[in-house]
């Protein structure tokens, strides 16, 4: 009910009067009913749902999100995440690829510095084997081992590890940022603490394998496929499954970076494992009387790397 001293159409009052004379409100069906007393008249103001006063605080009874609205927001956020995560993953892998190539380039510079006085790349020493886990290596086999550990000569640098003995390379340089094993932590501790355990790095180093055997930096000779031997080191990838101790990959074995004699770095696809050591390489019959299946596989990997330098498909 509205009680007026004059027609409602002639009611006039200022905003300040309304604010000072507003009575408690009632809420019915979502509408707000406010009783206003201004000078010589009274009125009822009806405010529709969700309306906000121009000169007052927001309506405290504004509704929140509905379930459908919340699900739409969640779906949009999920879509954005699904678009962004692959891009971030690719960017992270590209960064690791660049850092890996930089490591190999510095290793190439260190090899050149090591070879400068005598003109011979680092190889050896003549390491005695401890069957069945540790094979003998007189410098004629490609390897990623850098620390002899219990093998004779004990606790000595070998292969690429020889670069550390002359301070041409610091140990971290021998580990790829995309090494999927625990090498950077576990293996570095063996070398630094001179433990009686064999130590391995992230890169597969040629030594004198598939060369003339002289190790001359200016000319390593030709491999058994009659290709010029030009590859020096590359990402180590062993996808062996029968023994977890043999499993070691870089870049999840998808790509391989190869260092060459001219200090260039080339990257190759490894999805079909042309540069990987596999299970069958341990169990296949030996191809010759003095060569194991594993030796033959190492030779094939080096030949594939040499071929890649000349633009041939590995």
Protein Blocks (a to p, Z undefined) as FASTA:
>chain_A
ZZdfbdfklgccdfklmmmmcccdddeehiacddddehjaccdddddehiacfkbccdfk
bccddfklmmmmmmmmmmmmmmmmmmmmmmmmmmmmmmmmmmmmmmmmmmmmmmmmnopa
cedjddddddfkbccdehiaccfbfbeklaccehiaehjlmmmmnopacfklmpcfklcb
fklmmmmmmmmnopabdcddfbdcfklgoiehnopaklgbjafkopacfbfbdcdddfbf
kbmklgccehhlmaccdddfkopacdddfklopmbccfklmmgccfbfkbcfklmmmmmm
mmmmmmmmnopaZZ
